[in-house]
Amino acid sequence: MNTTISLHGAEFFAYHGFYPEEQILGSRFIVDIEVDYNFGNKDEDNISNTIDYVQLYHIAGEQMKQTRKLIETVANAMANEIKSQFPLTDKVTVSIKKLNPALSGKVDYSKVVVNI
């Protein structure tokens, strides 16, 4: 049985950004994760048959702590770590929004989406 588990709106403060001031001042980020997988035996009520969203949050938090220049790199690292920890995954989608990016006008967020 194909199943999707999602984690939406996980908020982190981190120091990702291409420009040095972004890595000094930091920003707020919103992370969304969707994982498609085969649930297996739908009658067996066991967490080993599913994707633990507590672990998804932990993976996101650990990757957000590692300062990088590109949020694409962060999203890709998250997706790869999820695939590594949960081999039953068919597809992982990670979206990262950078709130209030430092631009010359008002912008709610910039966003990157990675699918693997």
Backbone as CSV, one residue per row, in Angstrom:
resi,resn,N_x,N_y,N_z,CA_x,CA_y,CA_z,C_x,C_y,C_z
1,MET,0.850,-1.172,0.000,0.000,0.000,0.000,0.897,1.237,0.000
2,ASN,0.790,2.056,-1.029,1.563,3.293,-1.071,1.014,4.291,-0.064
3,THR,1.931,4.927,0.649,1.579,5.857,1.710,2.511,7.060,1.633
4,THR,2.023,8.213,2.022,2.850,9.409,2.148,2.750,9.909,3.574
5,ILE,3.894,10.158,4.188,3.925,10.787,5.507,4.565,12.149,5.330
6,SER,4.022,13.152,6.008,4.493,14.527,5.831,4.770,15.195,7.164
7,LEU,5.714,16.107,7.108,6.016,16.985,8.234,6.023,18.391,7.648
8,HIS,5.129,19.256,8.099,4.999,20.588,7.504,5.175,21.683,8.557
9,GLY,5.894,22.705,8.157,6.016,23.893,8.995,7.017,23.787,10.126
10,ALA,7.992,22.893,10.003,9.029,22.802,11.041,9.918,24.039,10.928
11,GLU,9.985,24.821,11.991,10.700,26.092,11.945,12.044,25.985,12.667
12,PHE,13.065,26.546,12.017,14.422,26.528,12.563,15.063,27.896,12.355
13,PHE,15.950,28.262,13.248,16.803,29.429,13.051,18.174,28.885,12.697
14,ALA,18.718,29.343,11.560,19.994,28.796,11.092,20.786,29.878,10.356
15,TYR,21.995,29.522,9.977,22.945,30.486,9.421,23.347,30.140,7.997
16,HIS,22.391,29.709,7.184,22.663,29.383,5.789,22.591,30.645,4.942
17,GLY,23.478,30.729,3.966,23.420,31.850,3.028,24.737,32.002,2.301
18,PHE,24.649,32.478,1.089,25.839,32.654,0.263,26.703,33.811,0.759
19,TYR,26.052,34.852,1.230,26.782,36.051,1.643,27.207,35.962,3.107
20,PRO,28.401,36.459,3.433,28.928,36.339,4.803,27.976,36.872,5.872
21,GLU,27.296,37.987,5.586,26.392,38.551,6.602,25.228,37.594,6.908
22,GLU,24.807,36.784,5.931,23.743,35.807,6.169,24.212,34.728,7.152
23,GLN,25.497,34.379,7.052,26.045,33.354,7.932,26.365,33.905,9.324
24,ILE,26.376,35.221,9.455,26.600,35.858,10.759,25.270,36.155,11.455
25,LEU,24.341,36.760,10.713,23.063,37.177,11.294,22.059,36.034,11.428
26,GLY,22.076,35.109,10.479,21.130,34.005,10.493,19.751,34.411,10.017
27,SER,18.890,33.415,9.861,17.528,33.612,9.372,16.616,32.523,9.916
28,ARG,15.330,32.772,9.767,14.333,31.753,10.085,14.040,30.963,8.813
29,PHE,13.880,29.657,8.979,13.599,28.760,7.866,12.417,27.869,8.230
30,ILE,11.632,27.527,7.222,10.532,26.583,7.386,10.831,25.368,6.509
31,VAL,10.746,24.185,7.105,11.037,22.943,6.392,9.766,22.103,6.285
32,ASP,9.508,21.621,5.070,8.430,20.660,4.817,9.069,19.410,4.228
33,ILE,8.636,18.246,4.691,9.164,16.974,4.205,7.994,16.065,3.869
34,GLU,8.066,15.419,2.704,7.098,14.389,2.337,7.867,13.144,1.928
35,VAL,7.447,12.008,2.457,8.100,10.746,2.145,7.041,9.759,1.645
36,ASP,7.242,9.269,0.415,6.383,8.230,-0.146,7.049,6.887,0.101
37,TYR,6.268,5.923,0.554,6.816,4.600,0.855,5.710,3.561,0.788
38,ASN,6.116,2.300,0.813,5.172,1.197,0.830,4.930,0.808,2.283
39,PHE,3.735,1.021,2.752,3.389,0.758,4.155,3.517,-0.714,4.525
40,GLY,3.447,-1.595,3.555,3.609,-3.018,3.853,2.340,-3.615,4.411
41,ASN,2.460,-4.361,5.496,1.323,-5.041,6.101,0.493,-4.036,6.903
42,LYS,-0.576,-3.568,6.290,-1.403,-2.527,6.924,-2.110,-3.004,8.184
43,ASP,-2.137,-4.315,8.418,-2.788,-4.840,9.615,-1.844,-4.930,10.804
44,GLU,-0.529,-4.801,10.554,0.439,-4.897,11.641,0.725,-3.495,12.181
45,ASP,0.332,-3.238,13.408,0.436,-1.917,14.032,1.814,-1.761,14.675
46,ASN,2.841,-1.535,13.822,4.222,-1.508,14.286,4.964,-0.349,13.626
47,ILE,5.650,0.462,14.403,6.330,1.646,13.865,7.435,1.285,12.871
48,SER,7.928,0.060,12.917,8.969,-0.344,11.974,8.418,-0.474,10.546
49,ASN,7.090,-0.460,10.389,6.462,-0.524,9.065,6.236,0.851,8.457
50,THR,6.642,1.874,9.154,6.321,3.224,8.697,7.551,4.114,8.796
51,ILE,7.369,5.380,8.492,8.410,6.389,8.627,8.093,7.170,9.897
52,ASP,9.027,7.224,10.806,8.835,7.909,12.089,9.038,9.413,11.893
53,TYR,7.963,10.190,12.005,8.092,11.628,11.777,8.902,12.323,12.866
54,VAL,9.040,11.700,14.027,9.947,12.243,15.049,11.381,12.207,14.513
55,GLN,11.735,11.108,13.846,13.058,10.993,13.232,13.220,11.989,12.087
56,LEU,12.161,12.224,11.316,12.235,13.209,10.236,12.580,14.585,10.804
57,TYR,11.926,14.946,11.900,12.201,16.234,12.534,13.650,16.289,13.036
58,HIS,14.110,15.214,13.619,15.484,15.156,14.118,16.487,15.307,12.967
59,ILE,16.260,14.616,11.865,17.136,14.729,10.690,17.155,16.171,10.193
60,ALA,15.991,16.783,10.086,15.921,18.177,9.630,16.707,19.081,10.567
61,GLY,16.516,18.918,11.863,17.215,19.751,12.849,18.720,19.598,12.773
62,GLU,19.196,18.373,12.621,20.644,18.144,12.535,21.225,18.776,11.273
63,GLN,20.515,18.668,10.169,21.018,19.262,8.919,20.965,20.794,8.970
64,MET,19.976,21.355,9.645,19.874,22.813,9.740,20.997,23.389,10.588
65,LYS,21.567,22.598,11.485,22.676,23.067,12.326,23.981,23.217,11.552
66,GLN,24.087,22.561,10.419,25.326,22.582,9.641,25.262,23.722,8.617
67,THR,25.935,24.818,8.903,25.881,26.001,8.055,26.391,25.694,6.649
68,ARG,25.591,26.091,5.664,25.953,25.910,4.260,25.605,27.183,3.495
69,LYS,26.230,27.344,2.349,25.968,28.533,1.528,24.639,28.453,0.795
70,LEU,24.232,27.253,0.392,23.016,27.098,-0.415,21.982,26.246,0.318
71,ILE,20.729,26.711,0.312,19.688,25.893,0.934,19.394,24.659,0.073
72,GLU,19.769,24.698,-1.189,19.663,23.510,-2.032,20.513,22.371,-1.454
73,THR,21.706,22.727,-0.976,22.610,21.744,-0.391,22.014,21.167,0.889
74,VAL,21.398,22.020,1.687,20.771,21.571,2.938,19.619,20.612,2.624
75,ALA,18.759,20.995,1.694,17.608,20.161,1.337,18.055,18.809,0.783
76,ASN,19.074,18.826,-0.058,19.583,17.586,-0.633,20.171,16.681,0.454
77,ALA,20.910,17.265,1.393,21.486,16.483,2.492,20.383,15.860,3.345
78,MET,19.314,16.604,3.603,18.182,16.066,4.368,17.561,14.878,3.643
79,ALA,17.277,15.078,2.361,16.636,14.021,1.579,17.510,12.768,1.537
80,ASN,18.798,12.937,1.334,19.701,11.791,1.292,19.776,11.071,2.637
81,GLU,19.776,11.829,3.719,19.820,11.212,5.049,18.531,10.436,5.329
82,ILE,17.406,10.975,4.906,16.124,10.275,5.085,16.139,8.961,4.305
83,LYS,16.595,9.017,3.047,16.676,7.791,2.238,17.616,6.778,2.892
84,SER,18.696,7.261,3.484,19.672,6.385,4.128,19.083,5.716,5.374
85,GLN,18.367,6.477,6.187,17.816,5.935,7.435,16.543,5.117,7.234
86,PHE,15.844,5.388,6.144,14.584,4.685,5.868,14.636,4.094,4.460
87,PRO,15.270,2.941,4.300,15.450,2.362,2.969,14.149,1.988,2.255
88,LEU,13.027,1.915,2.973,11.770,1.565,2.318,11.144,2.744,1.570
89,THR,11.810,3.907,1.570,11.249,5.075,0.889,11.328,4.934,-0.624
90,ASP,10.275,5.391,-1.284,10.257,5.445,-2.744,10.659,6.829,-3.235
91,LYS,10.199,7.859,-2.539,10.461,9.241,-2.963,10.492,10.127,-1.730
92,VAL,11.428,11.076,-1.724,11.520,12.058,-0.645,11.480,13.448,-1.276
93,THR,10.628,14.308,-0.745,10.551,15.701,-1.174,10.827,16.578,0.038
94,VAL,11.818,17.456,-0.097,12.156,18.395,0.971,12.023,19.800,0.416
95,SER,11.284,20.625,1.127,11.101,22.035,0.769,11.642,22.878,1.916
96,ILE,12.468,23.859,1.574,12.976,24.783,2.591,12.654,26.203,2.152
97,LYS,11.982,26.930,3.039,11.681,28.343,2.819,12.595,29.176,3.707
98,LYS,13.214,30.182,3.120,14.000,31.149,3.890,13.107,32.373,4.061
99,LEU,12.702,32.635,5.304,11.777,33.736,5.570,12.492,35.080,5.508
100,ASN,11.828,36.038,4.920,12.334,37.412,4.813,13.772,37.480,4.296
101,PRO,14.030,36.937,3.098,15.403,36.996,2.578,15.846,38.449,2.392
102,ALA,17.132,38.679,2.560,17.694,40.034,2.467,17.734,40.476,1.013
103,LEU,16.661,41.107,0.576,16.565,41.634,-0.784,16.220,43.115,-0.706
104,SER,16.203,43.767,-1.843,15.976,45.220,-1.827,14.511,45.596,-1.607
105,GLY,13.618,44.617,-1.596,12.203,44.872,-1.333,11.643,43.784,-0.438
106,LYS,10.376,43.946,-0.064,9.738,42.964,0.818,9.430,41.681,0.050
107,VAL,9.909,40.581,0.604,9.635,39.244,0.071,9.339,38.345,1.267
108,ASP,8.235,37.618,1.211,7.883,36.732,2.325,8.925,35.631,2.519
109,TYR,9.281,34.965,1.424,10.278,33.902,1.522,10.820,33.528,0.151
110,SER,11.999,32.939,0.175,12.525,32.241,-0.988,12.370,30.753,-0.675
111,LYS,12.352,29.912,-1.704,12.050,28.503,-1.458,12.809,27.623,-2.437
112,VAL,13.244,26.476,-1.945,13.837,25.457,-2.798,13.130,24.132,-2.486
113,VAL,12.944,23.324,-3.526,12.330,22.014,-3.370,13.238,20.981,-4.024
114,VAL,13.560,19.920,-3.279,14.385,18.837,-3.781,13.570,17.556,-3.753
115,ASN,13.586,16.811,-4.843,12.927,15.511,-4.943,13.969,14.450,-5.263
116,ILE,14.033,13.409,-4.449,14.896,12.281,-4.808,14.144,10.983,-4.591
